[in-house]
Amino acid sequence: DAPGLLVRLTRTLERSKKMSRKKPSPDRFVGLDVHKHYLIAAAVDPDRNEVMSPWRVPLVRLDSWVRKSLSPQDAVVLEMTTNAYQLYDDLLPHVHSVTVVHPPHVALITRAQVMTDKIAARTLANLHAVGLLPSIWIPPLEVRDQRALVAQRTKMVRLSTQAKNRLHSLLHRHHFLPPAGKLFDPDNHQWWLGLDISALEKARVRCDLDTLVFAQTQIQLLEETMLALAVQDERVVRLLQLPGVGLITATTLLAAIGDISRFSKAKNLVGYAGLGARVHDSGQTHRTGRITKAGRRDIRAAMIEVAHTAARTHPYWQARLARLEPRLGKNKAIVAIARKLLVAVWHILTKNCPDRFADPERVARKLLKYAHRLGRARRPQGQSVAQYVRHHLDRLGLGAELASFSLSKTRRIDLPPSQLAAEVN
């Protein structure tokens, strides 16, 4: 019939347009074995015939080599290294494609008994020619910057912790009683420097106190930068409804996850974090084991911390821990809760839906603290803290009937009327 023929012709035309927009197949597959100061390049054609013998290229001459030796018909592959992102950015405008692979996924290289730079480059080129190398996701520049910001803060926190541990060790070693108040407060620095210890130990104490001041100053600067970024990202407020998630945790998760649309299912995000169980299912044998830990450790560490807080403070997760702990033990129960909370993260970011177990009062108190931290200048249109809390409760779809919430035993905060309740009426 005529309508059916018209539909088939339209589909054929659309398919031909899509095919015409695709890049032509590459003529060469180039494997790069990258090191700190040089790389080794080798290339094969689609039939895996070597068309470029292994060639050592100093990285200082990379630009000239790319212009002379590579073409838009070359498909380049390299393993993930410290400078892989920079190489990706430099090579992509000049070649057909750039594939970055996770080193453990290249079994022929990692398990080889005899391996040299030349063999590694050839192996990468041959495996890429037959399509056996899955590419990792290359985050955009802003996500890379966020990850670097989170990593820098983590380093400063670790530096601060190490200095505190050394000072604690000094107290235990000499059986000193600590002063009143906060042990590492600047007001107590003179107490530390006046301890009856050797001159060498005093020098180390002074060094640790200076390190502590430096690290805490850097942490404050980095957290202010995170706060400035969070103001522009509405996903942060959506994650705050989860128990145990604050500004730092939300920023860490968003930087590590990147584009949530990469994960079509929640279990894909769980696997990316390494929180999924090992599975062996073959023949008559089916067994599961511990979590894989084959993913981003920053997501895993953040979610374990969130799970500890949720299991300690939130009624639902307290009950879940009480149910799981007798059978699994506390550590495994916390990991199971972390996995469930990460599934909730996927639903919140993908479907923009409220957390099923969110308590509007708890979320309101957390939003109040966040609003105070932002300050009036950073809140939209100079909102008061109560207006800010109500605005975001409405956006989250929570607390339509919540007229006020308790901040302490004697103080309550009144909220403006909810727009959700007005829409229902």
C-alpha positions in Angstrom: 0.0 0.0 0.0 1.0 3.6 -0.6 1.3 4.7 3.1 3.5 1.7 4.0 5.7 2.2 1.0 6.1 5.9 2.0 7.1 4.9 5.5 9.7 2.3 4.2 11.1 4.9 1.8 11.4 7.5 4.6 13.2 5.0 6.8 15.6 4.0 4.0 16.4 7.7 3.4 17.0 8.3 7.0 19.3 5.3 7.3 21.3 6.4 4.2 21.7 9.8 5.7 23.0 8.3 8.9 25.4 6.1 7.0 26.7 9.1 5.0 27.4 11.0 8.2 29.5 8.2 9.6 33.3 8.5 9.4 34.9 6.3 6.8 36.8 3.3 8.2 40.4 4.0 9.2 43.2 3.0 6.9 45.7 2.4 9.6 45.7 1.4 13.3 48.4 3.1 15.3 49.5 1.7 18.7 51.3 4.1 21.1 53.3 2.8 24.0 53.6 6.0 26.0 56.3 6.8 28.6 57.2 10.0 30.6 59.6 11.5 28.0 58.9 9.5 24.8 56.5 7.1 23.1 56.9 4.2 20.7 54.6 4.1 17.7 53.7 1.2 15.5 51.0 0.8 12.9 49.2 -1.9 10.9 46.6 -1.9 8.1 43.1 -3.4 8.5 44.6 -6.8 7.5 47.1 -6.5 10.3 50.1 -6.1 8.0 52.7 -3.9 9.6 52.9 -0.5 7.7 54.9 1.4 10.3 57.8 -0.2 12.1 58.1 0.7 15.8 59.4 4.3 16.0 60.6 6.2 19.0 59.2 9.7 19.3 60.4 12.1 22.0 57.4 13.9 23.4 59.1 17.3 22.9 58.8 16.6 19.1 55.3 15.2 19.2 53.7 18.0 17.3 56.0 17.8 14.3 55.8 14.0 14.3 52.0 14.1 14.3 51.8 16.5 11.4 54.4 14.5 9.3 53.4 10.9 10.2 49.7 10.8 11.0 46.6 11.4 8.9 42.8 11.7 9.3 42.6 8.0 8.3 44.5 6.8 11.3 42.9 5.2 14.4 45.2 5.7 17.4 45.2 3.6 20.6 47.1 4.2 23.8 47.0 2.9 27.4 45.8 5.1 30.2 48.8 6.9 31.8 49.5 10.2 33.6 49.6 12.2 30.4 47.0 10.2 28.4 44.4 13.0 28.5 46.8 15.6 27.2 47.9 13.2 24.4 44.2 12.6 23.6 43.5 16.3 23.3 46.7 16.8 21.1 46.0 13.9 18.8 42.3 13.9 18.3 42.1 16.9 15.8 44.6 15.2 13.5 43.4 11.6 13.3 40.3 9.5 12.7 39.9 8.5 16.4 41.8 8.1 19.6 41.1 5.2 21.9 42.3 5.1 25.5 42.3 1.7 27.1 42.6 0.6 30.8 46.0 -1.3 31.1 44.6 -4.3 32.9 42.2 -4.8 29.9 45.2 -5.5 27.6 45.9 -9.0 28.8 48.4 -9.8 26.0 50.6 -7.0 27.4 50.1 -7.3 31.1 50.5 -11.1 31.2 53.2 -11.5 28.6 56.4 -13.2 29.6 58.5 -11.2 27.2 57.5 -7.6 26.7 59.3 -4.6 25.3 58.2 -1.1 24.2 58.2 -2.2 20.6 56.2 -5.4 21.3 53.7 -3.4 23.4 53.1 -0.9 20.6 52.7 -3.7 18.0 50.3 -5.5 20.3 48.1 -2.4 20.8 47.9 -1.8 17.0 47.0 -5.4 16.2 44.3 -5.7 18.9 42.8 -2.3 17.9 42.7 -3.5 14.2 40.4 -6.4 15.2 38.3 -4.3 17.6 39.3 -6.0 20.8 40.1 -2.9 22.9 37.2 -1.3 24.7 37.8 2.4 25.3 37.4 4.2 28.6 35.3 7.3 28.9 37.3 10.5 28.3 35.9 13.2 30.6 35.5 16.7 29.4 37.8 19.4 30.6 35.5 20.7 33.4 35.1 17.2 34.9 38.9 16.7 34.8 39.3 20.0 36.7 36.7 18.9 39.3 38.5 15.6 39.8 41.8 17.4 40.2 40.2 19.7 42.7 38.8 16.8 44.8 42.1 15.0 44.6 44.0 18.1 45.8 41.8 18.4 48.8 42.2 14.8 49.6 46.0 15.2 49.5 45.8 18.2 51.9 43.5 16.3 54.3 46.0 13.4 54.3 48.8 15.8 54.9 46.9 17.3 57.8 46.1 13.9 59.3 49.8 12.8 59.1 51.0 15.9 60.9 48.3 15.4 63.7 49.3 11.7 64.0 53.0 12.7 64.5 52.0 15.2 67.2 49.7 12.7 68.9 52.6 10.2 68.9 54.8 12.7 70.7 52.3 13.1 73.5 52.0 9.3 73.9 55.8 8.9 73.8 56.4 11.4 76.6 53.1 10.8 78.5 52.2 14.5 78.2 48.7 15.6 79.3 47.0 17.6 76.5 45.8 21.1 77.2 42.2 22.1 77.5 40.2 23.0 74.4 41.0 22.0 70.8 44.4 20.3 70.8 45.6 21.8 67.4 44.0 25.2 67.8 46.4 28.1 67.0 46.0 29.2 70.6 47.7 26.0 71.8 50.7 26.3 69.5 52.8 28.0 72.2 52.0 25.1 74.5 53.4 22.7 71.9 56.5 24.8 71.4 57.1 25.0 75.2 57.1 21.3 75.8 60.1 19.9 77.7 61.6 17.9 74.9 64.9 17.9 73.0 65.9 20.6 70.5 65.5 18.2 67.6 62.0 17.2 68.7 61.1 20.8 69.0 62.2 21.4 65.5 60.0 18.5 64.3 57.0 19.9 66.3 57.4 23.3 64.8 57.6 21.7 61.3 54.4 19.7 62.0 52.5 22.7 63.3 53.5 24.8 60.2 52.4 21.8 58.0 49.1 21.7 59.8 48.5 25.4 59.4 49.4 25.2 55.7 47.2 22.1 55.0 44.2 23.6 56.8 44.6 26.9 54.9 44.7 25.0 51.6 41.6 22.9 52.6 39.7 26.0 53.3 40.6 27.5 50.0 39.7 24.4 48.1 36.4 24.0 49.9 35.5 27.6 49.0 36.2 26.8 45.4 34.0 23.7 45.6 31.2 25.8 47.2 31.5 28.3 44.3 31.1 25.4 41.8 28.2 23.8 43.8 26.2 27.0 43.5 26.1 26.6 39.7 25.2 22.8 39.8 21.7 22.0 40.9 22.6 18.3 41.2 24.4 19.1 44.5 21.2 20.0 46.2 19.5 16.9 44.8 22.2 14.7 46.4 21.9 16.5 49.8 18.6 14.7 50.5 20.6 11.5 51.0 21.7 10.9 54.6 25.5 11.4 55.0 25.9 13.4 51.8 27.3 16.9 52.2 29.0 19.4 50.0 32.3 17.5 49.8 30.8 14.1 49.2 28.3 15.4 46.6 31.2 17.2 44.7 33.3 14.0 44.9 30.5 11.9 43.5 29.6 14.2 40.7 33.3 14.6 39.7 33.9 10.9 39.7 30.6 9.9 37.9 30.7 12.7 35.3 27.8 12.3 32.8 25.2 10.1 34.5 23.6 9.3 31.1 26.6 7.0 30.5 25.0 4.5 32.9 21.8 3.1 31.4 21.1 1.1 34.6 21.9 1.5 38.2 23.9 -1.7 38.3 26.3 -0.2 35.7 27.1 2.6 38.1 27.5 0.1 40.9 30.0 -1.8 38.8 31.8 1.4 37.9 32.3 2.0 41.6 33.5 -1.6 42.2 30.7 -2.2 44.6 29.2 -5.2 42.7 29.8 -8.7 43.8 32.1 -11.1 41.9 30.1 -13.7 40.0 31.1 -17.2 38.7 28.3 -18.7 36.7 29.3 -21.6 34.5 27.7 -25.0 33.9 26.2 -26.2 37.2 28.2 -23.8 39.3 26.9 -20.4 40.4 28.5 -18.5 43.2 29.1 -14.9 44.2 31.9 -13.5 46.2 33.3 -10.3 47.6 32.9 -6.9 45.8 35.1 -6.5 42.8 36.8 -3.2 43.8 37.5 -2.9 40.1 36.3 0.6 39.7 36.7 4.2 41.0 37.9 4.0 44.5 36.8 7.6 45.2 33.2 6.7 44.7 33.6 3.5 46.7 35.2 5.4 49.6 32.7 8.2 49.6 29.7 5.7 49.6 31.2 3.7 52.4 31.5 6.9 54.5 27.9 7.8 53.5 26.7 4.4 54.5 28.3 4.6 58.0 26.6 7.9 58.6 23.3 6.7 57.3 23.4 3.6 59.4 24.2 5.6 62.5 21.6 8.5 62.1 18.8 7.5 59.7 15.9 5.3 61.1 15.5 3.3 57.9 19.2 2.5 57.4 19.6 1.8 61.1 16.9 -0.9 60.8 18.5 -2.2 57.6 21.9 -2.5 59.4 20.2 -4.3 62.3 18.7 -6.8 59.9 21.8 -7.4 57.8 24.5 -7.4 60.5 23.7 -10.7 62.2 24.0 -12.5 58.9 26.8 -10.6 57.2 28.7 -8.9 59.9 29.0 -5.2 60.3 31.5 -4.5 57.5 29.7 -6.4 54.8 26.4 -4.9 56.0 27.8 -1.4 55.6 29.0 -2.3 52.0 25.5 -3.6 51.2 24.0 -0.3 52.4 26.6 1.7 50.4 25.5 -0.2 47.3 21.9 0.5 47.9 22.6 4.2 48.5 24.6 4.4 45.2 21.5 2.9 43.4 19.6 5.8 45.0 22.2 8.2 43.7 21.6 6.9 40.2 17.8 7.3 40.4 18.1 10.8 41.8 20.5 12.0 39.1 18.8 10.1 36.2 15.1 10.6 37.0 15.3 13.7 39.2 13.1 11.9 41.7 13.1 12.3 45.5 14.7 9.6 47.7 12.1 7.1 48.8 13.3 7.2 52.4 14.0 11.0 52.7 12.8 12.6 55.9 11.6 16.1 55.0 12.6 17.5 58.4 16.1 16.1 58.2 16.5 17.3 54.6 15.3 20.8 55.7 17.9 21.0 58.5 20.6 20.0 56.0 19.5 22.6 53.5 19.4 25.2 56.3 23.1 24.5 57.0 23.9 24.6 53.3 22.1 27.9 52.9 24.0 29.5 55.8 27.3 28.3 54.3 26.4 29.8 50.9 25.6 33.2 52.4 23.0 35.6 51.2 25.1 36.8 48.3 25.2 33.3 46.8 21.6 32.4 47.4 19.3 33.1 44.4 17.8 36.6 44.4 19.0 37.2 48.0 16.6 34.6 49.5 16.4 34.2 53.2 17.5 30.8 54.6 13.8 29.8 55.1 12.9 30.8 51.6 15.9 28.9 50.2 15.0 25.8 52.2 11.3 25.9 51.0 12.4 26.6 47.4 14.6 23.5 47.3 12.2 21.3 49.2 9.6 22.1 46.5 12.1 21.3 43.8 12.8 17.9 45.4 9.1 17.2 45.9 9.4 16.9 49.7 7.7 18.4 52.7 4.6 20.0 51.1 2.8 19.9 54.5 5.9 20.9 56.5 5.2 24.3 58.0 8.2 24.4 60.3 11.0 22.2 61.6 13.0 21.9 64.7 16.6 23.2 64.8 17.1 22.3 68.4 15.0 21.4 71.5 14.0 25.0 71.9 14.1 26.5 68.5 12.0 26.0 65.4 12.3 27.5 61.9 9.1 28.6 60.2 8.9 28.0 56.5 6.9 29.9 53.8 3.9 28.1 52.3 4.8 25.4 49.8 4.0 25.9 46.1 3.4 22.1 45.9 0.5 22.4 48.3 -0.9 25.4 46.5 -0.8 23.4 43.2 -2.6 20.5 44.8 -5.4 22.7 46.2 
